[in-house]
C-alpha cells in the first residue's frame, strides 16, 4: 500500500488522445520506476501515481507533466 498518491486529469481538446498515446508509451518502457503510475483515457487523460516516498511522487509528477507539455508542444509545432 502506498503512502502518497496523486491523480491528474488533462484535457487538451483535439490533441488529448495523441498526448495520451505519447506518454503512455513512455511509461511502458520504464520498469524500474519506483512509483506505480497508471494512465487511462476517456475523453480526457487520467494519470494516477502511487508512491511509498513523497520524493518519488514529486519526481514522477514532474517527469510526467514535462512529458505532457513536450507532447503538446510537439503536436503544436507540426500544426496538428
Protein Blocks (a to p, Z undefined) as FASTA:
>chain_A
ZZbdcdddddehjmlmmmmmmmmmmmmmmmklcbdcddddehiacdddddfbfklmmmmm
mmmmmmmmmmmmmmmmnoZZ
